Amino acid sequence: MHWRVLVSAAVLVLAVTPVATQPKGCEADGKIQFICGITSPEDLVPVPRSEWVVASGYVRGGVSLVNTKTFAATQVFPVAKPVERFDRTTYSQCPGPVDPGEKEKLSAHGLAIRPGSDRVHTIYLVHHGFRESIEVFEIDTRPATPAVTWIGCVIAPDPIGLNSVRALPDGGFIATNFLARNVTPENRLRMLEGDKNGELWEWHAAGGWKKVPGSESSGANGIEISNDGKWYYVAAWGSQSFFRLSRGAASPTRDEIRLGFRVDNIRWTRDGSLYATGQTGSREVPETASVVVKINPETLAVREVYRRRDDATFRFGTVAVEVGNELWIGSYQGDRIAVVPAP
């Protein structure tokens, strides 16, 4: 998310044909390569034990699979003939698949994957459109081109405005309430100035949605959770900060640090650190840059690993994920993923 979208109120659907080469205008910029032809790839998540990355398209996008070897992209949601297998037991309150009439109103936002056995995993997608929901898919990576099947959904309580989602180790998922739907421009501006306006919500099939105590924040955006399920790590976009919050305690422990940029998505690294990615700039200082920092989850020490002034080629970085020896950086605008050497 970026302040221009909020102040102006941001507002899929052709399938992408796989290609092995990048189109004209997608040339490298020094050490930075680009993967083009993917509409506003706001969030990225590598698929475990595979050569694929899932990308979500925030503005008039969808969900695409990107091959890490060829950079070829294939849109898998929405498609003309979707594959569906409705899990009515787990998602009993889901009214059914996404309405195909959403078209340009559909926005694919945050992504998460729950690793499964035998190379079959679960994808959670934050979906905006005719409904505000977490859409759930199964991805089978055993075929040469993975098979993606819609299996259910969870409707967000009104007026929650979802942003990011992560699978919980004890089942269900955690999601962030970034900005309530249909709020006034004044409320948007107060969030931009650091007012707490949202929080975290857990969902389990047995108990439904529950607000997380102590998680109130300004523009709750990206989220991660420790492997043991005892700590949340949260990006607070409005206050340009990052905090960790204990999970399940009667009196939650919370530690927060300022990062000095609008923190969007966060992702685990292989060495147990966290990448936090976001944007600089404001109404007063319109020049923007995309920034990635590395955070130690124990000490909260911060080290900047990437900064690039935004230009017409790439702007408004939102997420960084490790792919081999590279960092793939997404954006909520434009048509490409940036690929840089990992630090």
N, C-alpha and C positions, 0 to 999 in steps of 0.2 A: 504493500500500500504506500501511497505517496500523498503529500498534502494537496497537490493539485487535483487529484482524483476526488478527495473528500470535499474540498471547497466547491468544486464544480459539479459534484455528484456524478460519479462514474456510471457511467452507464454500464448451429456451428456447422457452416456445418458440412463442409466438403471434406471428404476423406482425403488424406495425404497419400499420394502414391509413393511407395518406397523408391529412393534413388540412391545410387552409390557415390555420386559426385555432388558437390555443392554448386548452387547456381551462381551465375555471374553477379558480382557485387558482394560476394561472401568471402573475399580475399582476407588473408591473415593481416593483422596489424602488429608487426613485430613478432613477439613471442605469443601473441594472442591469436588463437584460431577461433573460427565461428562455425556453428552448426545452424544452418538457415532453413527456412520453410516451416518453422513451428511458431504458431501464433501465440504471442505473449506468454512464454513459458514461466509462469510465476513460481511454481514449485517443482522440484525434482526429487526423485527417490530411486536409488539403484535397486534392482531386483536381485535378491540373494541368489548366489550360486548360478549366475547367468551373465550374458553379455548385453543386458538390456537396462535402460533407465526409463522410468515413467515420468512424463512431463505433463503438467496441467496448463491449460490455456485460459488465462483469466479474462481477457477481453475477446469475445467472439471466438473462443477457442474450443477446447474439448480436452480429451485425454489422448496422448500419443505415446507410443513406444519408440525409443530411439536406440539403434544398434550402436554399441560402443566401439565396434571395429570399423564399420562402414559409414557411420553417421546418418544412415538412412532412417527416416521417420515414417511411422504408419499410425494414422488415427484409429483408435479402437473404441472410442465413445465420444459422441454418439455416432452410430453407423446406421446405414439403411436397413440392415437385417441383423438386429442385435440378438445375441444368444442370452437367454434368461433361464434361470432355475431358482425360483422364488423359495427361500428358506422361511416359510411362514411360522415356524416354531421360534426361531431366534428373533425374527423381525415381525412379530405379530401385529404391531401397530402401523406397519408400513402399508400405504394404500395401493402400492403397485409400482411398476417401473416409471421412470421419468417420462413425462409427456413429450412425445416427439414434436409437438407443436411449439415448444419453447424456442427453437431455432436460435436467432441472435440474442435472445434473452438469457440463454444458458451461459453461466460462468462457472468454469472449473477452477477451484482454488486450492486449498491445502491438500496434501497427500500424505499417506502413511502406509506402510506394509507390515503385516504380521507374518513372519516367516512360518512356513508350514513344512510338512514332510514330503519327501519324494518330489521336490521342486514344484509343488503346488502351494501358492501363497494367497493371502487375503489383502486386498487393497481397500483402503478407506479414502473417500474423496469428499471434501467440502464442496457442496453444490449450491449455487444460487440460481434461481429461476422462478418458475411458478410456485415452487416451494423452497424453503430453506432447510437443508438436510445434509446428512452424511449418507452418501451412496456407497454401497458395499459390493465389491466384485471379487471373483476368484480369478487368479491368473495361473495358468498351467504352462510352465516353461519347457516342458518336455518336447513339444513339437519344434520344428525349425523356426516357425513364427509362433510365438506364444498365443494361446487361446484365452480370451477374456470373456467371462460370464458374469452378468449382473445377478446378484443373489438376494438383495434386500436393501432396505433403507431405514434411517432413523430420522424422524422429523424433529427439528429444533423447536423448543418452546418459544412462543411469541413473547417479546420482540427480539430475541437473541439474534445477533448478526455474527455468524460463524466466520472463523478465519483459518485456524490450523487444527490438526487432529493428530493424535498418536495412539497406537494400540497400548493397552495396559497389560502388564505381565500376568495379572490375575483375571484376565478376560475383560471384554468391553473396551472402551476407549476414553480418552480425555480430549476435550476441545476447548478452544478459546472463544470468548465473546468479545470481539474487537470493537464493534459499534452497533448499537441497537438499530434495527430497521426503522426507517421512516422518522429518524430524529431530525430536529431542526438544525439549520446551519449554525446557530449559536452553540448548540451542543457539540457539533463537530469541531468548532473553533476552540471550545474549552478543552476538548480532548487533546487537540494539537498543542495546547499550552500546558498540558500535564495533568489536567483533572482526571481523577479516577472515574472511569465510566463502565468498566467491564470486569470480567473475572473468568475463572476456569470452571468447567462443568464436566463431571464424570458421567458416563452412561454405562449401565449394565443391563443385560436382558431381563434379569430378575427384578431389578428395582427402578429402572428407568433413569431419568436425569436427576443429578444432585449437584448443587453448587458446592464448590470447594472452599471451606472456611479460610480466611486470611489471604485469598488470592486476588483481592480487588486491585485493579491496576488501570493505567492509562493506555488504552489501545492495546489490550492483550493480543499479541500476535503469535509469533512462533513459539513452539513448545517442544521440550524433550523430557524424558523421564529416565531415571537411573535403572540399571538392569535389575536391581533388587526391589524396585517399585517404591522406594522410600523417599525419593526426592523428585520434585518437579524443577525444571529449568525453563524460564519464561522470558520472552522478549516483550518489553513494554514500549511500543512504538511511539506513543504520544509523549512520554516522559524521557525518551531516548536513553532508556536504561535496561538493565538485565537483572533478574533476581532468581534465587533458588528458594524453594519453599518445601518444608518437610511435609510428607504425606501421611495422613492417618493419625497424627498426634492430636490430643485434646487441645493443646495450645501450640499451634504451628510455629516453627522457627522460620524466619524469613531474613535473608541477607540480600541487599540490593546495591548495585553499583551503576554509576552513570557511564555511558559509553560515548556520548557526544555526537551520535548520529541516530537516525530513526531505524531501530533494530527490527528487522523483518523476520526471516526464518532462521532457525538454529538447527544444527545437525551434528551428531556425534562424528568424531574422527577415529581412525584406527588406533591411535595412541591413547584414547580415552579422554581427549579434550573435546571442546565444542567449537564449531565454527558458527559465528554470528555474522549475518550479512544484512546490509541495509543501505540507506541513502543519506547523504548530507543535503543541506539546502533548506530554505524556509521561504516564507513570503518576503522577509526582509533581505535575505541573501539568496537570490534565485539560482546562482550557479551551483550545480549539483555534481556529486561524485558517487560512485559505487564503492563500498568499503566492505572488506572481510577481515574480522579479527578472530584470534584463537583464544579461548578462555579455558583456564584450568578450573574444573568444577570443584576442586577442593579448596584452593587458595583464592579463587576468583582473580588471579593475575591475568592480565590482558596483553596480547601481542598482536599488532597489526601485521597482516600477511599480504594484503592486496588493497590497492586504492587506484582508481582510474577516473579521471575527469570524464563526465558524461559528454557524449557527442551524438551526432546523428547515427553513428554506427551501432552504439550500444549505450544504454542508459537505464537507470533505476534498477540496479541489481537487487535481488530479493533472496537468493539462496545460493549456497555453495556446498557441493557434495564431492567426495573423493571418488574418482573413477581411475583405477590404476595409479599412475604417477601424475595424474592431472586433477585439477579442480574444474568442475563444470559449474558455471554461474548462470542462474536464471534471471529473468526480468519480467515485470508485469506489463511491459510495453514492447513493441517491436516484433521482430520475426526470427530471433536467434538466441542461441545459448553461446556464451563465451567459454572457451577452453584455454586454461593457462597452466603452466607447470606448477605442480604442488610444491609448497615451501618445504 
